[in-house]
Every structure is written in C-alpha cells, then in structure tokens.
Amino acid sequence: MRNKILVVDDMDMNRDLLADILEDEYSVIAADNGCEALKVVRENKDEIAAILLDLVMPGMSGFEVLHELKNSGYMTDIPVLVISTDESLSSEKECFEAGVSDFIHKPFDEKLVRTRVNNIVDLYLYKQHLEETVAEQTKQLNERNINIIDFIGSVVETRDLESGEHIQRVKEYTKVLATSVASLYPEYSLSEHDISVITQASALHDVGKIAIPDSILLKPGKLTPEEYEKMKEHSARGAELIEGSKGMWDEEYSKVTYDICRYHHERYDGKGYPDGLVGEEIPISAQIVSLADVYDALISERCYKDSFSKRQAFDMIVGGECGMFSPKILTCFIEKADVLEEIADRIV
C-alpha cells in the first residue's frame, strides 16, 4: 500500500508546511538532505506514493538526487514532483528530461499542492494497476499457448510411437542449448522469454509427421528413396499446419513454432531441406532444435535402427557426419555435452 509522501527540503518551514497540507491523506516522511532522502527511499520504496524534492540543497543537490533515483530504477514506480522557486524553461526542461512528473512552485498554494500530488499519485497507481493487469493477461496467454502446444504434442505422441520421451528430451536439450547461445552469443539477443518460447515450441518440431502414412512413418527398416522423399515432407507439412492455426494462439509462439517446424532439417551449408537455407538464413530457433533433435535421434533406438552411444553421437555431430551445423551452435553443444547426457539418462 503506497500511502507515504517523502518531502525532501533543507528548510524546516517548507517541510512543515507541506506536511500540514498533506497529512490528512498521507503519512508524510521528511528528509533535510539528498543522502538522507535516498536512504529513506531504499527503506520505504514499496510504500512511498510520491516524492516532493527541492532542487537547491547543500551537499547533494536535487538534480543529483534525481539522477540517482532514475539510475536506481525507483522513478519507474515512484513519481517525483519538484519543489522550486525557479520557473525558467531551461530548469523545467532539465527536470522533465530527468523524469520529473510535475512541479510545485513556492510559495505553496494549499489547494494546488494537494491537487497536483493527488493527481500524480492516482495516475501512477492507475499505471501500476494497468501493468499488473497486462502482466496477468500475458501470463494467462502464455499458459494458453503452452496448453495448446502440449495438446498438439500429445496428438503427435499417439501418431508416432517414438515421440513421447523424445519430445520431452528435445525440449530440455533445447533449453540448455538456447541458454548457452544466449550467454555466449549476445548478438542473437535471446532473452529468457525467447528461450522459454523456443523451448515450448520445440515440442512441435515433428508435428508434420501426422500427415505421413503409417507405412512410412512406422516402417521397421530402411526407407526407399521415394519413401524418404515422402518422409521429408513432414517439415513443410508441419509448417502448413501451424500457418493454418494463425489466430488461434499468440502470434509470437505461432511464428517461432512455424520456423522450427519448417527449418529444423535445414543445414548450415545449404544441404538441408525443404528450402536449402544457408548459414544464418536459418532462424536461430530452428538451428538449436535441429541439433537437439539429431542428438536425440542418434542415441535413441528406433523401429528402423539401433541406438548409438552418447560418445558416438557426440563424435558424429562434431565430425559433421550428420550434416553441417553452425560453429556457434556446435560450441554450445560441446560445452554442454555433459548436461545433455544427464538429461538423456534421466528421461528414458
């Protein structure tokens, strides 16, 4: 509950006058210098509704206090009204550039002081309410997106006998690799939110397999060239399914899932499918999921092949036997090999 007003002024009379004006509606705290004001803010940051700040004070000036408040992030939630006799445009401009919300000029007019303080406090409380509402709606939307992905993923599981644990392992590999990419290669600008979206979307990388005939999908043996070409269609078919679901779920999740579905079989040297993308033409989300998918496919027993050991899989991927991956993604793979092995041992 924000019900405190901090008055910062080196003159006792000014502090007392403002306290008399505001004490019927707020609990007024006073500070007679900038250093003391910052200490009060640190100790009461969640209860202060507004700060009334004098600019001209001995020691730390009001402008210095302003910059410290702004740099510390306090002014995001706490409005600052400047107390001043200076009505020059240059002074007001500098204050507004520093993030000041309004001015209270001396000598004080009781009604004007109360009105300006109440208006600013109400505005900030409303802003915070809106932010909380948006955050809650975003949380609910993200949960809805995840539920949609999990539901479609469960459909894939029933269609493809190998998909249950494969999907869960790929998700965890993806999170580990994406986190490593974000740490080592900031040029991709992957935030925690981006990592979460890519991780969730990875569950649908093979959703297009629901369009592949059982005779090919579940064939216990090597596919013919014709069957292999048909199997390769799953990436494009999956992208078509995601494209057709636009409007049913969040656009960001839909876009990332589309990229993963369509491009997770592309290769860095352009020898992948379906579009033969080269290098960084391949979305980073698809690059990450591609390696996660290949690693799990190698170490897993399938109806058409035996499993390779984790060391064999590692050597095959690093040695280029499974197609070319980005050097950056390979660096992350090498760095996190032990973690990926732990995941593989845990989810069986």
C-alpha positions in Angstrom: 0.0 0.0 0.0 1.6 3.2 -1.2 0.4 5.9 1.4 3.6 7.8 2.2 4.8 11.1 0.8 8.5 11.9 1.1 9.3 15.6 1.4 12.9 16.5 0.7 13.9 20.1 1.6 16.7 21.6 3.7 14.3 24.2 5.2 12.2 23.2 8.2 9.5 25.6 7.3 8.9 24.2 3.9 8.8 20.6 5.2 6.3 21.6 7.9 4.1 23.5 5.5 3.9 20.6 3.1 3.3 18.1 5.9 0.4 20.2 7.2 -1.2 20.3 3.7 -0.8 16.5 3.0 -1.1 14.8 6.4 -4.8 14.3 6.2 -4.5 12.0 3.2 -0.9 10.6 3.5 1.7 9.7 6.0 4.4 12.3 5.5 8.1 11.5 5.8 10.7 14.3 5.8 14.4 14.4 4.8 16.5 17.5 5.0 19.2 16.4 2.5 19.8 14.3 -0.5 21.7 11.5 1.1 19.0 11.0 3.8 16.3 11.1 1.1 17.9 8.2 -0.8 18.2 6.2 2.4 14.5 6.7 3.1 13.6 5.7 -0.4 15.7 2.5 -0.1 13.9 1.6 3.2 10.4 2.5 2.1 10.4 2.0 -1.7 7.2 -0.1 -1.7 5.2 2.3 0.4 6.2 5.8 -1.0 3.4 7.2 -3.2 5.4 10.3 -4.3 8.5 12.3 -3.6 8.5 16.1 -3.3 12.0 17.2 -4.0 13.7 20.6 -3.5 16.4 21.2 -6.1 18.7 23.7 -4.2 20.2 22.0 -1.1 23.6 21.9 0.4 25.7 18.8 -0.2 23.8 16.6 -2.6 21.7 18.8 -4.9 18.1 17.9 -6.0 19.4 17.2 -9.5 21.9 14.7 -8.2 19.2 13.0 -6.2 17.0 12.9 -9.3 19.7 11.2 -11.4 20.4 8.7 -8.6 16.7 7.9 -8.3 16.5 7.4 -12.1 19.6 5.3 -12.4 18.4 3.1 -9.5 15.1 2.5 -11.2 13.0 4.0 -8.4 11.3 6.5 -10.6 9.6 3.7 -12.5 7.2 3.3 -9.6 7.5 6.5 -7.6 6.7 9.9 -9.2 8.8 12.9 -8.3 7.4 16.4 -8.0 10.0 19.2 -7.8 9.7 22.0 -5.2 11.2 25.1 -6.7 11.1 28.9 -7.0 12.8 28.6 -10.4 10.2 28.8 -13.1 12.6 29.1 -16.0 12.0 26.9 -19.1 15.6 25.6 -19.0 15.2 24.4 -15.5 11.9 22.7 -16.1 13.2 21.1 -19.3 16.1 19.6 -17.4 13.8 18.3 -14.8 11.4 16.7 -17.3 14.3 15.1 -19.1 15.4 13.6 -15.8 11.9 12.1 -15.4 10.1 14.6 -13.1 6.3 14.2 -13.1 5.3 17.8 -12.1 6.3 21.0 -10.3 5.1 22.6 -7.1 6.2 26.2 -7.1 6.9 28.3 -3.9 5.1 29.9 -2.2 2.8 26.9 -1.7 -0.9 27.1 -2.6 -2.6 24.5 -0.3 -5.3 23.5 -2.8 -2.9 23.4 -5.8 -0.3 21.3 -3.8 -3.0 18.8 -2.8 -4.5 18.6 -6.2 -1.2 18.1 -8.0 0.0 15.4 -5.6 -3.3 13.5 -5.7 -3.4 13.6 -9.5 0.1 12.3 -9.9 -0.3 9.6 -7.2 -3.6 8.5 -8.8 -2.0 8.4 -12.3 0.9 6.2 -11.1 -1.4 3.9 -9.2 -3.6 3.5 -12.3 -0.5 2.9 -14.4 0.7 0.2 -12.0 -2.8 -1.4 -12.0 -2.7 -1.5 -15.8 0.8 -3.0 -15.8 -0.3 -5.7 -13.3 -3.4 -6.4 -15.4 -1.4 -6.7 -18.6 1.2 -8.9 -16.8 -1.6 -11.2 -15.6 -3.2 -11.4 -19.0 0.2 -12.1 -20.6 0.7 -14.9 -18.0 -2.7 -16.4 -18.9 -2.0 -16.1 -22.6 1.4 -17.8 -22.2 -0.3 -20.6 -20.2 -2.8 -21.0 -23.0 -0.1 -21.1 -25.6 1.7 -23.8 -23.6 -1.5 -25.8 -23.2 -2.1 -25.7 -27.0 1.4 -26.9 -27.7 1.1 -29.7 -25.1 -2.2 -30.8 -26.6 -0.9 -30.9 -30.1 2.3 -32.6 -28.9 0.2 -35.3 -27.3 -1.5 -35.9 -30.6 1.9 -36.4 -32.2 2.8 -38.8 -29.5 -0.2 -41.1 -30.3 0.7 -40.9 -34.0 4.4 -41.6 -33.7 5.4 -44.4 -31.3 8.9 -42.9 -30.7 7.7 -39.4 -29.8 6.8 -39.4 -26.1 10.1 -39.2 -24.3 11.8 -37.8 -27.5 9.7 -34.7 -27.3 10.5 -34.1 -23.6 14.2 -34.7 -24.1 14.3 -32.4 -27.1 12.6 -29.7 -25.0 15.2 -30.0 -22.3 18.1 -30.1 -24.7 16.7 -27.1 -26.4 16.5 -25.1 -23.2 20.1 -25.9 -22.3 21.4 -25.1 -25.8 19.4 -21.9 -26.1 20.6 -20.7 -22.7 24.2 -21.4 -23.7 23.6 -19.5 -27.0 22.2 -16.5 -25.1 25.2 -16.5 -22.8 28.0 -17.0 -25.4 26.5 -15.1 -28.4 24.6 -11.9 -27.3 24.3 -11.0 -31.0 21.2 -13.3 -31.2 19.5 -11.2 -28.5 17.9 -14.2 -26.9 16.1 -13.2 -23.7 14.7 -15.5 -21.0 11.3 -15.1 -22.6 12.7 -16.0 -26.0 14.4 -19.1 -24.5 11.1 -20.2 -22.9 9.1 -19.7 -26.2 11.7 -21.7 -28.2 11.7 -24.4 -25.6 8.0 -24.8 -25.6 7.7 -24.6 -29.4 10.3 -27.3 -29.8 7.7 -29.9 -28.7 6.0 -29.4 -32.1 9.1 -29.8 -34.3 7.7 -33.0 -35.8 4.0 -32.2 -35.8 4.0 -32.6 -39.6 4.5 -36.4 -39.1 0.8 -36.7 -38.5 0.4 -36.2 -42.3 2.9 -39.1 -43.1 1.3 -42.5 -43.9 1.9 -45.2 -41.2 3.5 -47.5 -43.8 6.4 -45.0 -44.0 6.3 -43.5 -40.5 6.4 -46.8 -38.7 8.3 -48.9 -41.3 10.8 -51.2 -39.5 13.6 -50.8 -41.9 15.4 -48.5 -44.3 13.1 -46.3 -46.4 13.2 -46.4 -50.2 14.3 -43.2 -51.9 10.6 -42.5 -52.7 9.6 -43.1 -49.1 12.4 -40.9 -47.8 11.2 -38.1 -50.0 7.7 -38.5 -48.7 9.0 -38.5 -45.1 10.9 -35.3 -45.7 7.6 -33.6 -46.4 6.8 -33.6 -42.7 8.7 -30.3 -42.1 6.8 -28.4 -44.7 3.5 -30.1 -43.7 4.1 -29.2 -40.1 4.7 -25.5 -41.1 1.4 -25.6 -43.1 -0.5 -26.9 -40.0 0.9 -24.1 -37.9 0.2 -21.5 -40.6 -3.3 -22.7 -40.7 -3.8 -22.2 -37.0 -3.0 -18.5 -37.0 -5.4 -16.5 -34.9 -5.9 -19.4 -32.5 -2.9 -18.6 -30.4 -0.3 -16.0 -29.7 1.5 -14.7 -32.8 5.0 -14.9 -31.3 4.5 -18.6 -30.4 3.0 -19.3 -33.8 5.9 -17.7 -35.6 8.6 -19.5 -33.6 6.8 -22.8 -33.9 6.4 -22.3 -37.7 10.2 -21.6 -38.0 11.1 -24.7 -36.0 8.7 -27.0 -37.9 9.8 -25.8 -41.3 13.5 -25.3 -40.9 14.7 -27.9 -38.3 16.1 -30.1 -41.1 18.0 -27.2 -42.8 21.8 -27.4 -42.6 24.3 -24.6 -42.3 26.0 -25.4 -45.6 22.6 -25.3 -47.5 22.3 -29.1 -47.9 19.2 -29.4 -45.8 15.5 -29.3 -46.6 12.9 -28.2 -47.5 14.3 -24.8 -48.7 18.1 -25.3 -48.8 18.7 -22.3 -46.5 22.4 -21.4 -45.9 24.0 -20.2 -42.7 22.2 -17.5 -40.7 19.3 -17.6 -43.1 18.2 -20.4 -40.8 16.3 -19.0 -37.8 18.3 -19.5 -34.6 15.4 -21.3 -33.0 15.5 -23.9 -35.8 19.2 -24.2 -35.6 19.0 -25.0 -31.9 16.2 -27.5 -32.2 17.8 -29.1 -35.2 20.9 -30.1 -33.2 18.8 -31.2 -30.2 16.6 -33.4 -32.5 19.6 -35.0 -34.2 21.4 -35.8 -30.9 18.3 -37.5 -29.5 17.6 -39.4 -32.7 21.2 -40.8 -32.7 21.1 -42.0 -29.1 17.6 -43.4 -29.3 16.6 -46.8 -30.6 14.1 -46.6 -33.4 12.0 -49.1 -35.2 14.4 -48.8 -38.1 17.7 -48.5 -36.3 19.7 -49.3 -33.1 20.9 -46.6 -30.8 24.4 -45.1 -30.8 26.2 -44.4 -27.6 26.3 -40.8 -26.4 30.1 -40.6 -27.2 29.4 -41.9 -30.7 26.6 -39.4 -31.2 28.8 -36.6 -29.9 31.7 -37.6 -32.3 29.3 -37.9 -35.3 27.8 -34.5 -34.8 31.0 -32.7 -34.1 32.7 -34.6 -37.0 30.0 -33.5 -39.5 28.5 -37.0 -40.2 25.0 -35.6 -39.6 25.3 -32.6 -41.8 26.9 -29.2 -41.0 25.7 -27.2 -38.0 26.6 -23.6 -37.1 30.1 -23.4 -35.4 28.4 -21.4 -32.7 25.8 -24.0 -32.0 28.4 -26.7 -32.0 30.4 -24.7 -29.5 27.4 -24.7 -27.2 26.8 -28.4 -27.8 30.4 -29.2 -26.9 30.3 -27.0 -23.8 27.0 -28.6 -22.6 27.6 -32.2 -23.6 27.7 -33.5 -20.0 24.4 -31.8 -19.2 22.8 -33.2 -22.3 24.0 -36.7 -21.3 22.4 -36.3 -17.9 19.1 -35.3 -19.5 19.2 -38.4 -21.8 19.9 -40.7 -18.8 17.1 -39.1 -16.7 14.3 -39.1 -19.3 14.0 -42.7 -20.6 
